Amino acid sequence: MSTSRGTRFDAFLSALAALPAGYSQGDYFGERWGVTLERSADGRRIKLFGEALGSSDHVSFNLYRVAGEPRLKPCEMPAEKVIDFVLGFRPEAQKR
């Protein structure tokens, strides 16, 4: 799915950029989730897989940058579900 730039999508991109790479756990509207986020070395691909730790719900997508433009490719789910998830997910503070 190619996505036009809009306020909600821009907020999604900002929230995605703030998520930690690797595996993290956090809260999504009162439910505990585990999330794995991978960023390619060249910055042209981001892959996210998240799963609810107390149910069978999950979120999965790739975001590609093609000619500098982001293209969201959800994995067998609506784009709104992944956008809502990234906007609402709150990772735990990283332990140092």
DSSP file (Angstrom, degrees, kcal/mol; ACC not computed):
  #  RESIDUE AA STRUCTURE BP1 BP2  ACC     N-H-->O    O-->H-N    N-H-->O    O-->H-N    TCO  KAPPA ALPHA  PHI   PSI    X-CA   Y-CA   Z-CA
    1    1 A M              0   0    0      0, 0.0    71,-0.7     0, 0.0     2,-0.4   0.000 360.0 360.0 360.0 120.9    0.0    0.0    0.0
    2    2 A S  B     -A   71   0A   0     69,-0.2     2,-0.5    71,-0.0    69,-0.2  -0.729 360.0-150.7 -82.6 137.9    1.4    3.3   -1.0
    3    3 A T        -     0   0    0     67,-0.8     2,-0.1    -2,-0.4     3,-0.0  -0.939   7.0-133.4-121.3 129.2    0.4    5.9    1.6
    4    4 A S        -     0   0    0     -2,-0.5     2,-0.4     1,-0.1     5,-0.1  -0.470  37.1-101.7 -73.7 150.7   -0.2    9.6    1.1
    5    5 A R        +     0   0    0     -2,-0.1     2,-0.3     4,-0.1    -1,-0.1  -0.588  58.1 150.2 -76.4 126.6    1.4   11.8    3.7
    6    6 A G     >  -     0   0    0     -2,-0.4     4,-3.1     1,-0.1     5,-0.3  -0.932  59.6 -92.7-148.4 170.7   -1.1   13.1    6.2
    7    7 A T  H  > S+     0   0    0     -2,-0.3     4,-2.2     1,-0.2     5,-0.2   0.907 123.3  45.4 -55.7 -47.8   -1.2   14.1    9.8
    8    8 A R  H  > S+     0   0    0      2,-0.2     4,-2.1     1,-0.2    -1,-0.2   0.911 115.3  46.8 -65.5 -42.6   -2.1   10.6   11.1
    9    9 A F  H  > S+     0   0    0      2,-0.2     4,-2.5     1,-0.2    -2,-0.2   0.886 111.0  52.1 -68.2 -37.4    0.5    8.9    8.9
   10   10 A D  H  X S+     0   0    0     -4,-3.1     4,-2.2     2,-0.2    -2,-0.2   0.903 109.1  50.3 -62.6 -40.7    3.1   11.4    9.9
   11   11 A A  H  X S+     0   0    0     -4,-2.2     4,-2.5    -5,-0.3    -2,-0.2   0.891 109.4  52.2 -63.3 -39.4    2.3   10.7   13.6
   12   12 A F  H  X S+     0   0    0     -4,-2.1     4,-2.7     2,-0.2    -2,-0.2   0.930 109.0  49.3 -60.0 -47.4    2.7    7.0   12.8
   13   13 A L  H  X S+     0   0    0     -4,-2.5     4,-2.2     1,-0.2    -2,-0.2   0.895 112.1  48.4 -61.7 -40.5    6.1    7.5   11.3
   14   14 A S  H  X S+     0   0    0     -4,-2.2     4,-1.2     2,-0.2    -1,-0.2   0.917 112.9  47.2 -64.8 -44.1    7.3    9.6   14.3
   15   15 A A  H  X S+     0   0    0     -4,-2.5     4,-0.7     1,-0.2    -2,-0.2   0.893 112.0  50.8 -65.3 -39.4    6.0    7.0   16.7
   16   16 A L  H >< S+     0   0    0     -4,-2.7     3,-1.1     1,-0.2    -2,-0.2   0.908 106.9  53.8 -63.7 -42.5    7.7    4.2   14.7
   17   17 A A  H 3< S+     0   0    0     -4,-2.2    -1,-0.2     1,-0.2    -2,-0.2   0.798 106.6  53.8 -62.4 -28.5   11.0    6.1   14.7
   18   18 A A  H 3< S+     0   0    0     -4,-1.2    -1,-0.2    -3,-0.2    -2,-0.2   0.622  85.9 102.3 -82.9 -13.7   10.8    6.3   18.5
   19   19 A L  S << S-     0   0    0     -3,-1.1     2,-0.1    -4,-0.7    71,-0.0  -0.456  79.1-111.5 -72.7 142.9   10.4    2.6   19.0
   20   20 A P        -     0   0    0      0, 0.0    17,-0.2     0, 0.0     2,-0.1  -0.460  28.5-117.3 -73.7 144.5   13.5    0.6   20.1
   21   21 A A  S    S+     0   0    0     -2,-0.1    17,-0.2    15,-0.1     2,-0.2  -0.415  79.7  25.4 -74.0 156.9   15.1   -1.8   17.8
   22   22 A G  E    S-B   37   0A   0     15,-3.2    15,-2.2    -2,-0.1     2,-0.4  -0.519 112.2 -22.6  88.0-157.8   15.2   -5.5   18.8
   23   23 A Y  E     +B   36   0A   0     13,-0.2     2,-0.3    -2,-0.2    13,-0.2  -0.740  66.1 159.2 -94.8 136.4   12.7   -7.1   21.2
   24   24 A S  E     -B   35   0A   0     11,-2.5    11,-3.3    -2,-0.4     2,-0.3  -0.970  26.9-140.7-145.7 162.1   10.8   -5.1   23.7
   25   25 A Q  E     +B   34   0A   0     -2,-0.3    67,-2.9     9,-0.2     2,-0.3  -0.892  34.3 135.6-119.9 155.7    7.7   -5.5   25.8
   26   26 A G  E     -BC  33  91A   0      7,-2.2     7,-2.6    -2,-0.3     2,-0.4  -0.935  46.1 -68.0-172.8-164.9    5.1   -2.9   26.6
   27   27 A D  E     -BC  32  90A   0     63,-2.4    63,-2.8    -2,-0.3     2,-0.4  -0.873  23.8-176.1-114.0 136.6    1.5   -1.9   26.9
   28   28 A Y  E >  S-BC  31  89A   0      3,-2.6     3,-1.1    -2,-0.4    61,-0.2  -0.864  81.6 -37.2-130.5  99.4   -1.1   -1.5   24.2
   29   29 A F  T 3  S-     0   0    0     59,-0.5     3,-0.1    -2,-0.4    60,-0.1   0.904 124.9 -40.5  50.0  51.3   -4.4   -0.2   25.8
   30   30 A G  T 3  S+     0   0    0      1,-0.2     2,-0.4     0, 0.0    -1,-0.3   0.427 118.0 106.2  85.5  -0.2   -4.0   -2.2   29.0
   31   31 A E  E <   -B   28   0A   0     -3,-1.1    -3,-2.6    22,-0.0     2,-0.3  -0.918  69.9-122.1-114.2 139.9   -2.7   -5.4   27.4
   32   32 A R  E     -B   27   0A   0     -2,-0.4    21,-2.9    -5,-0.2    22,-0.5  -0.625  34.3-176.5 -82.2 133.9    0.9   -6.6   27.5
   33   33 A W  E     -BD  26  52A   0     -7,-2.6    -7,-2.2    -2,-0.3     2,-0.4  -0.938  23.0-144.1-130.7 150.6    2.6   -7.1   24.2
   34   34 A G  E     -BD  25  51A   0     17,-2.5    17,-2.6    -2,-0.3     2,-0.4  -0.965  25.0-171.0-110.4 133.5    6.0   -8.4   22.9
   35   35 A V  E     -BD  24  50A   0    -11,-3.3   -11,-2.5    -2,-0.4     2,-0.5  -0.984  15.9-163.1-131.8 133.7    7.4   -6.5   19.9
   36   36 A T  E     -BD  23  49A   0     13,-3.0    13,-2.3    -2,-0.4     2,-0.5  -0.977  14.0-174.8-113.7 125.9   10.3   -7.2   17.6
   37   37 A L  E     -BD  22  48A   0    -15,-2.2   -15,-3.2    -2,-0.5     2,-0.4  -0.982   2.9-173.7-124.4 126.2   11.5   -4.3   15.4
   38   38 A E  E     - D   0  47A   0      9,-2.8     9,-2.8    -2,-0.5     2,-0.4  -0.971   4.3-167.0-120.7 133.7   14.2   -4.6   12.8
   39   39 A R  E     - D   0  46A   0     -2,-0.4     7,-0.2     7,-0.2     2,-0.0  -0.973  24.7-122.4-116.4 132.8   15.6   -1.7   10.8
   40   40 A S    >   -     0   0    0      5,-2.8     3,-1.6    -2,-0.4     5,-0.1  -0.374  24.9-115.3 -70.0 154.5   17.8   -2.4    7.7
   41   41 A A  T 3  S+     0   0    0      1,-0.3    -1,-0.1     2,-0.1    -2,-0.0   0.821 116.6  50.2 -60.6 -32.5   21.3   -0.9    7.8
   42   42 A D  T 3  S-     0   0    0      3,-0.0    -1,-0.3     1,-0.0    -2,-0.0   0.487 110.0-122.3 -87.3  -1.3   20.5    1.4    4.9
   43   43 A G  S <  S+     0   0    0     -3,-1.6    -2,-0.1     2,-0.2     3,-0.1   0.594  82.0 113.0  76.5  10.4   17.3    2.7    6.5
   44   44 A R  S    S+     0   0    0      1,-0.2    21,-2.2    20,-0.1     2,-0.4   0.546  72.0  42.4 -94.7  -6.8   15.1    1.6    3.6
   45   45 A R  E     - E   0  64A   0     19,-0.2    -5,-2.8    -5,-0.1     2,-0.4  -0.995  54.0-176.6-143.4 136.5   13.2   -1.1    5.4
   46   46 A I  E     -DE  39  63A   0     17,-2.2    17,-2.7    -2,-0.4     2,-0.4  -0.999   9.6-167.7-126.6 132.9   11.6   -1.5    8.8
   47   47 A K  E     -DE  38  62A   0     -9,-2.8    -9,-2.8    -2,-0.4     2,-0.4  -0.982   5.6-176.3-122.6 130.4    9.9   -4.8    9.9
   48   48 A L  E     +DE  37  61A   0     13,-2.5    13,-2.2    -2,-0.4     2,-0.4  -0.993   9.0 176.9-129.3 134.8    7.7   -5.1   13.0
   49   49 A F  E     +DE  36  60A   0    -13,-2.3   -13,-3.0    -2,-0.4     2,-0.4  -0.985  11.2 174.9-132.2 124.8    6.1   -8.1   14.5
   50   50 A G  E     -DE  35  59A   0      9,-3.2     9,-2.6    -2,-0.4     2,-0.4  -0.970   7.6-172.0-129.5 145.6    4.1   -7.8   17.7
   51   51 A E  E     -DE  34  58A   0    -17,-2.6   -17,-2.5    -2,-0.4     2,-0.2  -0.999  28.9-116.6-139.4 139.6    2.0  -10.2   19.6
   52   52 A A  E     -D   33   0A   0      5,-2.4     3,-0.5    -2,-0.4   -19,-0.3  -0.525  20.8-147.7 -67.5 132.8   -0.3   -9.9   22.6
   53   53 A L  S    S+     0   0    0    -21,-2.9   -20,-0.1    -2,-0.2    -1,-0.1   0.605  94.9  42.0 -82.5 -10.1    1.2  -11.9   25.5
   54   54 A G  S    S+     0   0    0    -22,-0.5     2,-0.3     3,-0.1    -1,-0.2   0.326 122.1  22.1-116.5   6.8   -2.3  -12.8   26.9
   55   55 A S  S    S-     0   0    0     -3,-0.5     0, 0.0     2,-0.2     0, 0.0  -0.857  85.3 -95.5-153.7-172.5   -4.2  -13.6   23.7
   56   56 A S  S    S+     0   0    0     -2,-0.3    -3,-0.1    -5,-0.1     2,-0.1   0.311  76.0 123.7 -98.4   9.4   -3.7  -14.6   20.1
   57   57 A D        +     0   0    0     -6,-0.1    -5,-2.4     2,-0.0     2,-0.3  -0.376  35.2 171.6 -70.4 148.9   -3.8  -11.1   18.6
   58   58 A H  E     -E   51   0A   0     -7,-0.2     2,-0.3    -2,-0.1    -7,-0.2  -0.973  25.1-149.8-152.3 165.2   -0.8   -9.9   16.6
   59   59 A V  E     +E   50   0A   0     -9,-2.6    -9,-3.2    -2,-0.3     2,-0.3  -0.996  20.0 171.0-137.7 137.3    0.4   -7.1   14.3
   60   60 A S  E     +E   49   0A   0     -2,-0.3    15,-2.8   -11,-0.2     2,-0.3  -0.974   8.8 140.3-152.1 134.3    2.9   -7.4   11.5
   61   61 A F  E     -EF  48  74A   0    -13,-2.2   -13,-2.5    -2,-0.3     2,-0.4  -0.990  33.8-136.1-162.7 165.0    4.1   -5.1    8.7
   62   62 A N  E     -EF  47  73A   0     11,-1.9    11,-3.2    -2,-0.3     2,-0.5  -0.958  13.5-157.5-121.5 145.6    7.0   -3.9    6.6
   63   63 A L  E     -EF  46  72A   0    -17,-2.7   -17,-2.2    -2,-0.4     2,-0.3  -0.991  13.8-170.2-124.0 122.1    7.6   -0.2    5.8
   64   64 A Y  E     -EF  45  71A   0      7,-2.6     7,-3.1    -2,-0.5     2,-0.6  -0.836  18.3-142.5-110.6 147.9    9.7    0.4    2.8
   65   65 A R  E     - F   0  70A   0    -21,-2.2     2,-0.5    -2,-0.3     3,-0.1  -0.953  23.6-179.6-108.5 114.3   11.3    3.7    1.6
   66   66 A V  E >  S- F   0  69A   0      3,-2.8     3,-2.1    -2,-0.6    -2,-0.0  -0.967  74.1 -15.1-118.1 119.6   11.0    3.9   -2.2
   67   67 A A  T 3  S-     0   0    0     -2,-0.5    -1,-0.2     1,-0.3    -2,-0.0   0.862 130.0 -56.0  52.8  37.3   12.5    7.0   -3.8
   68   68 A G  T 3  S+     0   0    0      1,-0.2    -1,-0.3    -3,-0.1    -3,-0.0   0.357 115.8 114.6  81.6  -5.8   12.4    8.6   -0.4
   69   69 A E  E <   - F   0  66A   0     -3,-2.1    -3,-2.8     1,-0.0    -1,-0.2  -0.832  66.9-121.9-101.7 134.3    8.7    7.9    0.1
   70   70 A P  E     - F   0  65A   0      0, 0.0   -67,-0.8     0, 0.0     2,-0.5  -0.516  23.8-168.2 -74.7 138.3    7.4    5.5    2.8
   71   71 A R  E     -AF   2  64A   0     -7,-3.1    -7,-2.6    -2,-0.2     2,-0.4  -0.969  10.1-149.0-129.1 115.6    5.3    2.6    1.7
   72   72 A L  E     - F   0  63A   0    -71,-0.7    -9,-0.2    -2,-0.5     7,-0.1  -0.706  12.8-175.1 -88.0 128.3    3.4    0.6    4.3
   73   73 A K  E     - F   0  62A   0    -11,-3.2   -11,-1.9    -2,-0.4     2,-0.0  -0.812   9.8-161.5-125.4  88.9    2.9   -3.0    3.6
   74   74 A P  E     - F   0  61A   0      0, 0.0     2,-1.0     0, 0.0   -13,-0.3  -0.365  22.9-120.1 -66.7 149.9    0.7   -4.7    6.4
   75   75 A C  S    S-     0   0    0    -15,-2.8   -15,-0.2     1,-0.2    -2,-0.0  -0.796  78.9 -40.2 -96.8  97.0    0.9   -8.5    6.6
   76   76 A E  S    S+     0   0    0     -2,-1.0    -1,-0.2     1,-0.2   -15,-0.1   0.848 120.0  87.8  55.3  42.7   -2.7   -9.7    6.0
   77   77 A M  S    S-     0   0    0    -17,-0.1    -1,-0.2    -3,-0.0     2,-0.0  -0.972  86.2 -81.5-157.4 160.7   -4.4   -7.0    8.1
   78   78 A P    >>  -     0   0    0      0, 0.0     4,-1.2     0, 0.0     3,-0.8  -0.353  33.5-125.6 -66.7 146.5   -5.7   -3.5    7.5
   79   79 A A  H 3> S+     0   0    0      1,-0.2     4,-2.4     2,-0.2     5,-0.2   0.859 109.6  63.6 -57.6 -36.3   -3.2   -0.6    7.5
   80   80 A E  H 3> S+     0   0    0      1,-0.2     4,-2.8     2,-0.2    -1,-0.2   0.853  97.3  56.5 -59.5 -34.7   -5.4    1.1   10.2
   81   81 A K  H <> S+     0   0    0     -3,-0.8     4,-2.1     2,-0.2    -1,-0.2   0.932 110.7  42.1 -64.3 -44.3   -4.7   -1.8   12.6
   82   82 A V  H  X S+     0   0    0     -4,-1.2     4,-2.4     2,-0.2     5,-0.2   0.880 115.1  50.2 -72.4 -36.0   -0.9   -1.4   12.4
   83   83 A I  H  X S+     0   0    0     -4,-2.4     4,-2.3     2,-0.2     5,-0.2   0.944 111.8  48.3 -63.9 -47.0   -1.1    2.4   12.5
   84   84 A D  H  X S+     0   0    0     -4,-2.8     4,-1.8    -5,-0.2    -2,-0.2   0.905 112.0  50.9 -58.1 -42.0   -3.3    2.3   15.6
   85   85 A F  H  X S+     0   0    0     -4,-2.1     4,-2.3    -5,-0.2     3,-0.3   0.956 110.8  45.5 -63.3 -50.9   -0.9   -0.2   17.2
   86   86 A V  H  < S+     0   0    0     -4,-2.4    -1,-0.2     1,-0.2    -2,-0.2   0.885 114.4  49.6 -62.3 -38.2    2.2    1.9   16.6
   87   87 A L  H  < S+     0   0    0     -4,-2.3    -1,-0.2    -5,-0.2    -2,-0.2   0.822 120.1  36.3 -68.8 -30.0    0.4    5.0   17.8
   88   88 A G  H  < S+     0   0    0     -4,-1.8   -59,-0.5    -3,-0.3    -2,-0.2   0.636  89.1 105.9-100.0 -14.7   -0.9    3.3   21.0
   89   89 A F  E  <  -C   28   0A   0     -4,-2.3   -61,-0.2   -61,-0.2    -4,-0.0  -0.475  47.4-167.3 -72.7 133.8    2.0    1.0   22.0
   90   90 A R  E     -C   27   0A   0    -63,-2.8   -63,-2.4    -2,-0.2    -1,-0.1  -0.906  11.0-151.0-122.5 100.0    4.0    2.1   25.0
   91   91 A P  E     -C   26   0A   0      0, 0.0   -65,-0.3     0, 0.0     3,-0.1  -0.349  24.6-105.1 -69.2 151.1    7.3    0.1   25.4
   92   92 A E        -     0   0    0    -67,-2.9     2,-0.1     1,-0.1   -67,-0.1  -0.358  48.5 -86.4 -66.7 154.7    8.8   -0.3   28.8
   93   93 A A        -     0   0    0      1,-0.1     2,-0.2    -2,-0.0    -1,-0.1  -0.412  50.2-109.2 -62.3 137.9   11.8    1.8   29.7
   94   94 A Q        -     0   0    0     -2,-0.1     2,-0.4    -3,-0.1    -1,-0.1  -0.509  27.6-130.1 -71.2 133.8   15.0    0.1   28.5
   95   95 A K              0   0    0     -2,-0.2    -1,-0.1     1,-0.1    -3,-0.0  -0.684 360.0 360.0 -83.5 137.0   17.1   -1.3   31.3
   96   96 A R              0   0    0     -2,-0.4    -1,-0.1     0, 0.0    -2,-0.0   0.404 360.0 360.0-107.9 360.0   20.8   -0.2   31.1
